Amino acid sequence: MVEVNGESLNAEAGPAGKPERGKAVKLVDRVFDQLLERIRGGNYPPDSRLPGEHELASMLGVSRPIVRDALARLRDQGMVYARQGAGTFVSAHGSPTTQLAYSPVKTIADIQRCYEFRLTIEPAAAYFAAKRRNEQAIQKIASALADLREATSHQLHRTDADFIFHRAVTEAANNHYYTASIDALKAHIAVGMHLHGLSLLGPRQGLEQVYEEHNAIYKAIADGRPDDAQRLMKAHLEGSRDRLFEGRALDLSF
């Protein structure tokens, strides 16, 4: 029996010391909510280091696996990021007062501008991902790639899996500025991905080609080939833009 915020909670073990998944999930939810509240409340300001897993487990009266799962959920939501060998830090956009934001997409020209901006950050993120990736980062990219493979086999384009793939690449680069930027662009990217996906629903090879582009990026990152990863990400984004605009870019001159 442990106490969190004055409430008595059962530990993760049930009868005969066997884990009870339902209780463990509830504990993860509770720890996640507590840490999120502290981040948003300013107890842990942007770019500050969170206490270690052992300290958080002791502080919150739970086991380290519970803390680890809660931190993983915070990372998935972009609230915290990990620095290899240094610990877990609060993202710059973890506080509402410092959240990065861009003007919403209003025109076709804005979609082209979004592609232009992505071309300045995502190839570089792929480059550093191939240099810095670890097993956890590779598995996250692979998971999104598997979802894309499944969708492609059913002649579908999964915008959500596509975004998760690109975000996972920025996470693998271990540079929270890349991840914060792509998070701020999520709604903007979704518009372009949706329209691009519609353009692929004709010939089967369209979806297959895009899947192979993602697969090639994944392999370059997993194999530790930064120059190839950068080149392939650039080619993928340019191809996506060109397919959407049918090779006819807008003139955005003043």
KAGI-V864107 format. One record per backbone hydrogen bond with DSSP energy under -0.5 kcal/mol. CO is the residue of the C=O (numbers start at 1). NH is the residue of the N-H. E is the energy in kcal/mol with one decimal. If there is no record, write none. Layout:
BEGIN
co->CO nh->NH e->E
co->CO nh->NH e->E
END
This chain:
BEGIN
co->2 nh->9 e->-3.5
co->4 nh->7 e->-1.8
co->7 nh->4 e->-2.3
co->9 nh->2 e->-2.7
co->12 nh->20 e->-2.4
co->14 nh->17 e->-1.7
co->15 nh->18 e->-1.9
co->18 nh->14 e->-4.1
co->19 nh->21 e->-0.6
co->20 nh->24 e->-2.2
co->21 nh->25 e->-2.7
co->22 nh->26 e->-1.9
co->23 nh->27 e->-2.3
co->24 nh->28 e->-2.4
co->25 nh->29 e->-2.5
co->26 nh->30 e->-2.3
co->27 nh->31 e->-2.7
co->28 nh->32 e->-2.9
co->29 nh->33 e->-2.5
co->30 nh->34 e->-2.3
co->31 nh->35 e->-2.6
co->32 nh->36 e->-2.6
co->33 nh->37 e->-2.4
co->34 nh->38 e->-2.0
co->35 nh->39 e->-2.3
co->36 nh->40 e->-2.7
co->37 nh->41 e->-1.9
co->38 nh->43 e->-1.9
co->38 nh->44 e->-1.2
co->39 nh->42 e->-1.2
co->43 nh->45 e->-0.5
co->45 nh->48 e->-2.0
co->48 nh->90 e->-2.3
co->52 nh->56 e->-2.9
co->53 nh->57 e->-2.7
co->54 nh->58 e->-2.1
co->55 nh->59 e->-2.6
co->56 nh->60 e->-2.6
co->57 nh->61 e->-1.0
co->57 nh->62 e->-1.8
co->63 nh->67 e->-1.8
co->64 nh->68 e->-2.9
co->65 nh->69 e->-2.2
co->66 nh->70 e->-2.2
co->67 nh->71 e->-2.6
co->68 nh->72 e->-2.1
co->69 nh->73 e->-1.9
co->70 nh->74 e->-2.0
co->71 nh->75 e->-2.4
co->72 nh->76 e->-2.4
co->73 nh->77 e->-1.5
co->74 nh->79 e->-2.5
co->74 nh->80 e->-0.8
co->75 nh->78 e->-1.7
co->79 nh->91 e->-2.8
co->81 nh->89 e->-3.3
co->82 nh->84 e->-0.5
co->83 nh->86 e->-2.8
co->83 nh->87 e->-1.8
co->87 nh->83 e->-2.8
co->88 nh->50 e->-3.2
co->89 nh->81 e->-2.7
co->90 nh->47 e->-3.0
co->91 nh->94 e->-2.0
co->95 nh->98 e->-2.0
co->96 nh->99 e->-0.8
co->107 nh->111 e->-1.1
co->108 nh->112 e->-1.8
co->109 nh->113 e->-2.3
co->110 nh->114 e->-2.2
co->111 nh->115 e->-2.1
co->112 nh->116 e->-2.3
co->113 nh->117 e->-2.4
co->114 nh->118 e->-2.7
co->115 nh->119 e->-2.2
co->116 nh->120 e->-0.6
co->117 nh->120 e->-1.2
co->117 nh->121 e->-0.8
co->118 nh->121 e->-0.8
co->118 nh->122 e->-2.9
co->121 nh->125 e->-2.2
co->122 nh->126 e->-2.5
co->123 nh->127 e->-2.0
co->124 nh->128 e->-2.3
co->125 nh->129 e->-2.3
co->126 nh->130 e->-2.0
co->127 nh->131 e->-0.9
co->128 nh->132 e->-2.2
co->129 nh->133 e->-2.1
co->134 nh->138 e->-2.4
co->135 nh->139 e->-2.4
co->136 nh->140 e->-1.7
co->137 nh->141 e->-1.9
co->138 nh->142 e->-2.6
co->139 nh->143 e->-2.2
co->140 nh->144 e->-1.7
co->141 nh->145 e->-2.3
co->142 nh->146 e->-2.3
co->143 nh->147 e->-1.7
co->144 nh->148 e->-2.0
co->145 nh->149 e->-2.3
co->146 nh->150 e->-2.4
co->147 nh->151 e->-2.3
co->148 nh->152 e->-2.6
co->149 nh->153 e->-2.0
co->150 nh->154 e->-0.7
co->151 nh->154 e->-1.1
co->151 nh->156 e->-2.5
co->152 nh->155 e->-1.9
co->156 nh->158 e->-0.5
co->157 nh->159 e->-1.0
co->158 nh->162 e->-2.3
co->159 nh->163 e->-2.4
co->160 nh->164 e->-2.4
co->161 nh->165 e->-2.2
co->162 nh->166 e->-2.0
co->163 nh->167 e->-2.8
co->164 nh->168 e->-2.6
co->165 nh->169 e->-1.6
co->166 nh->170 e->-1.5
co->167 nh->171 e->-2.1
co->168 nh->172 e->-2.1
co->169 nh->173 e->-1.0
co->170 nh->175 e->-0.8
co->171 nh->174 e->-1.7
co->175 nh->178 e->-1.2
co->175 nh->179 e->-1.3
co->176 nh->180 e->-2.7
co->177 nh->181 e->-1.8
co->178 nh->182 e->-2.3
co->179 nh->183 e->-2.2
co->180 nh->184 e->-2.1
co->181 nh->185 e->-1.2
co->183 nh->186 e->-1.4
co->185 nh->189 e->-3.4
co->186 nh->190 e->-2.2
co->187 nh->191 e->-1.3
co->188 nh->192 e->-1.5
co->189 nh->193 e->-3.0
co->190 nh->194 e->-2.5
co->191 nh->195 e->-2.3
co->192 nh->196 e->-2.6
co->193 nh->197 e->-2.7
co->194 nh->198 e->-2.0
co->195 nh->199 e->-1.6
co->196 nh->200 e->-0.6
co->197 nh->200 e->-1.0
co->198 nh->201 e->-1.1
co->200 nh->207 e->-0.5
co->203 nh->206 e->-1.5
co->203 nh->207 e->-0.6
co->204 nh->208 e->-1.9
co->205 nh->209 e->-2.7
co->206 nh->210 e->-1.8
co->207 nh->211 e->-2.4
co->208 nh->212 e->-2.5
co->209 nh->213 e->-1.9
co->210 nh->214 e->-2.0
co->211 nh->215 e->-2.8
co->212 nh->216 e->-2.4
co->213 nh->217 e->-1.8
co->214 nh->218 e->-2.6
co->215 nh->219 e->-2.5
co->216 nh->220 e->-2.1
co->217 nh->221 e->-2.2
co->218 nh->222 e->-3.1
co->219 nh->223 e->-2.5
co->220 nh->225 e->-3.2
co->221 nh->224 e->-1.1
co->224 nh->226 e->-0.6
co->225 nh->229 e->-2.5
co->226 nh->230 e->-2.5
co->227 nh->231 e->-2.3
co->228 nh->232 e->-3.0
co->229 nh->233 e->-2.2
co->230 nh->234 e->-2.1
co->231 nh->235 e->-2.5
co->232 nh->236 e->-2.3
co->233 nh->237 e->-2.5
co->234 nh->238 e->-2.5
co->235 nh->239 e->-2.4
co->236 nh->240 e->-2.5
co->237 nh->241 e->-2.5
co->238 nh->242 e->-2.7
co->239 nh->243 e->-2.6
co->240 nh->244 e->-2.1
co->241 nh->245 e->-2.7
co->242 nh->246 e->-0.6
co->242 nh->247 e->-1.9
co->245 nh->248 e->-2.0
co->247 nh->249 e->-0.6
co->250 nh->252 e->-0.9
END
